[in-house]
Every structure is written in structure tokens, then in C-alpha cells.
Amino acid sequence: MNELEPYEPGPARGADVRRTENDDKWTLILVRELRHSPEKVWQALTDPAQLREWAPFVTDQDLGKVGTVNLTWVGNPQALATNVTRAEAPYMLECGDMRWKLESSGPGTRLTLWHNIDRRFISWGAAGWHISLDVLDRMLKGSPIGRIAGADVMKYAGWQRLVGEYARQFGKEPPSAPPGADQK
């Protein structure tokens, strides 16, 4: 758990979902305005060392090139072979079930994330990415607070509130147990 600086997430904002009735996954769409150039944000999205500081996963290779990388999500020790299918620096990255679009917006960047997530855990996914993007923003402005992901995220003040806000926004009850808990 991070001990660098106190942190509490702000209110749920900038998120939407695309629902498909016959699919177990919904697409989370999260938009965030960052006060950093697309080039600087691109580096944080693709460089393995920077990803370790804020993202809920690590990778064994730079994500800025099309090809296969090993992606490991925090809390899951199993690396997954993941395809980077599109890498157009500094504006578009498609990697596995995630797509990132970076657009110049005034002096900064409008970052849009699309991520396919099990619909039962969509509010957790939104809250987790909300917090990860807060960590990214602080890292980029030179005030890092350290990665907050996996089980550690649930220890932070405001986690349950944020999950509830996203659940209400999406019209989906939050789960009572983490993914995989029913399989034990």
C-alpha cells in the first residue's frame, strides 16, 4: 500500500458504458483531461518503467510497437500474451481489450480509454481506472503517489463510495466479491 501521500479519489466522472445484452463484457469508456502533452502521456502509456508507477498492470516490453507483449495484471501472477494491434504515437494505442486515444486539448491531452470488462465488475473497473488515472496525472506533474491497484485499492478511503457512484451511474449493482472469489 502506498505511504507517499494521503489520497482520496474525487467523485465519479467522465465515464460511460456500452452495453451488449448477449455479451458478458461491457465496454467501459473513461475520459480524462490531463494537463500534459500527448507526447508525455504517450510515454507514460507505453514505457514499461512508467507503467509500473501508475498502471494496474506491468509489461515486459514497450507498448509503442505492434506485436505481442506479456502483460501481468496486479494481483494476478500469470502473465498474459497480449497483442498490441495499433500503436500510432502519440495518438492511438490498442492493446488486448483496451484502446487509448490521445487528443490535443488546449495545453494538455484528452485521454479516452475503452476497456472491455466483465459486466458484473464494471463499477469496480471504472473505479480502479479512475484511481489509476489520478495516479498517472500526479506522476506526470512530478508529484507521484505510487501505484494504487489490485487489493490495495480497496484499502483507500473513498473506494466503496466511488464504486457505488459508478454502479448508480451505470445502473448496475456493484459485486459483493472480487473476480474469481466464487471459484475458490
C-alpha positions in Angstrom: 0.0 0.0 0.0 1.2 3.5 -0.8 2.5 5.6 2.0 3.8 8.6 0.0 0.9 11.0 0.2 -2.6 10.9 1.5 -5.1 10.2 -1.3 -8.8 10.0 -1.6 -10.5 9.8 -5.1 -12.8 12.5 -6.2 -16.3 11.9 -7.4 -17.2 9.6 -10.3 -16.9 11.5 -13.6 -16.2 11.1 -17.3 -17.3 7.5 -17.6 -19.9 5.7 -19.7 -20.5 2.1 -20.8 -21.5 0.4 -24.0 -23.8 -2.5 -23.1 -24.3 -5.5 -25.2 -27.2 -7.7 -23.9 -25.8 -11.0 -25.2 -22.2 -10.5 -24.1 -20.6 -11.0 -20.7 -18.4 -7.9 -21.2 -19.3 -4.3 -21.4 -17.1 -1.6 -22.8 -16.1 1.0 -20.2 -15.4 4.4 -21.7 -13.5 6.7 -19.5 -12.4 10.2 -20.5 -9.9 12.3 -18.6 -8.4 15.7 -19.3 -4.7 15.8 -18.4 -2.5 18.9 -18.2 0.3 17.2 -20.1 1.2 17.0 -23.8 0.1 13.9 -25.8 3.8 13.0 -26.2 4.3 12.9 -22.4 1.1 10.9 -21.9 2.1 8.5 -24.7 5.4 7.8 -22.9 3.5 7.0 -19.7 1.2 4.7 -21.6 3.9 2.7 -23.4 7.1 2.7 -21.4 7.3 -0.3 -19.0 9.1 1.7 -16.3 6.5 4.4 -16.2 3.6 1.9 -16.4 4.9 0.3 -13.2 4.4 3.6 -11.4 0.7 4.0 -12.1 -1.0 1.3 -14.2 -2.8 -1.8 -12.8 -0.5 -4.0 -15.0 3.1 -4.4 -16.0 4.5 -5.4 -19.3 7.8 -6.9 -20.4 8.1 -4.6 -23.5 7.4 -1.1 -24.7 3.7 -0.9 -25.8 4.5 1.6 -28.5 5.2 -1.1 -31.2 2.8 -3.5 -32.8 3.4 -7.1 -31.7 3.0 -9.5 -28.8 3.9 -8.4 -25.2 3.5 -10.2 -21.8 1.1 -8.2 -19.7 0.7 -9.0 -16.0 -2.2 -7.5 -14.0 -1.6 -6.6 -10.4 -2.9 -9.3 -8.2 -2.7 -12.0 -10.9 0.8 -13.5 -11.2 0.0 -15.1 -14.6 1.5 -13.1 -17.5 -0.9 -13.0 -20.5 0.4 -12.9 -24.1 -1.3 -9.7 -25.3 -1.3 -8.2 -28.8 -0.6 -4.6 -29.4 -2.6 -4.2 -32.7 -2.2 -0.5 -33.1 0.4 2.0 -32.0 0.2 5.4 -33.6 2.4 7.7 -31.5 1.3 9.8 -29.8 -2.4 9.4 -30.5 -3.8 5.8 -30.6 -2.9 2.6 -28.8 -4.8 -0.7 -29.0 -3.6 -3.4 -26.7 -5.6 -6.5 -25.9 -9.1 -5.5 -24.8 -8.0 -1.8 -24.2 -7.9 1.1 -26.6 -6.4 4.5 -25.7 -7.0 7.7 -27.7 -5.0 10.8 -27.0 -6.2 14.2 -28.4 -4.6 17.6 -28.0 -6.8 19.7 -25.8 -5.6 23.2 -25.2 -2.2 22.9 -23.4 -2.9 19.3 -22.5 -4.4 16.0 -23.6 -7.9 14.5 -23.6 -7.3 10.8 -22.9 -10.1 8.3 -23.7 -9.9 4.7 -22.6 -12.1 1.9 -23.9 -11.8 -1.3 -21.9 -13.9 -4.4 -22.2 -14.7 -5.6 -18.7 -16.9 -8.4 -17.3 -20.2 -6.6 -16.8 -20.5 -7.9 -13.2 -17.4 -5.9 -12.3 -17.9 -2.8 -14.5 -18.2 -0.4 -11.5 -15.0 -1.8 -10.0 -13.2 -1.4 -13.3 -14.4 2.2 -13.6 -13.3 3.0 -10.0 -10.0 1.2 -10.5 -9.2 3.1 -13.7 -10.4 6.4 -12.1 -7.8 5.9 -9.4 -5.1 4.8 -11.8 -5.6 7.9 -13.9 -5.4 10.1 -10.8 -2.1 8.4 -10.0 -1.0 8.9 -13.7 -1.8 12.6 -13.5 0.1 13.1 -10.3 3.1 11.2 -11.6 3.2 13.3 -14.8 3.1 16.5 -12.9 6.0 15.5 -10.7 4.0 14.6 -7.5 4.0 10.8 -7.6 1.9 8.9 -5.0 2.8 5.4 -6.2 0.7 2.8 -7.9 -2.6 2.0 -6.3 -4.0 -1.2 -7.8 -5.3 -4.7 -7.1 -6.3 -5.4 -3.5 -4.5 -2.3 -2.2 -7.1 0.0 -3.9 -9.8 -1.3 -1.7 -8.0 -0.1 1.4 -8.2 3.6 0.4 -10.8 5.9 1.8 -13.4 6.6 -0.8 -13.1 3.3 -2.7 -16.5 2.0 -1.7 -18.1 5.4 -2.3 -16.6 5.6 -5.8 -17.7 2.1 -6.7 -21.2 2.9 -5.6 -21.3 6.2 -7.6 -20.2 4.3 -10.8 -22.7 1.5 -10.1 -25.5 4.0 -9.8 -24.3 5.8 -12.9 -24.3 2.6 -14.9 -27.5 1.1 -13.4 -25.6 -2.0 -12.2 -25.2 -3.2 -8.6 -21.6 -3.5 -7.5 -20.3 -7.0 -6.9 -20.0 -8.3 -3.4 -16.8 -10.3 -4.0 -13.8 -9.9 -6.2 -13.5 -11.6 -9.6 -12.7 -15.3 -9.1 -13.8 -15.4 -5.5 -16.7 -17.7 -6.4 -14.3 -20.2 -8.0 -12.5 -20.9 -4.7 
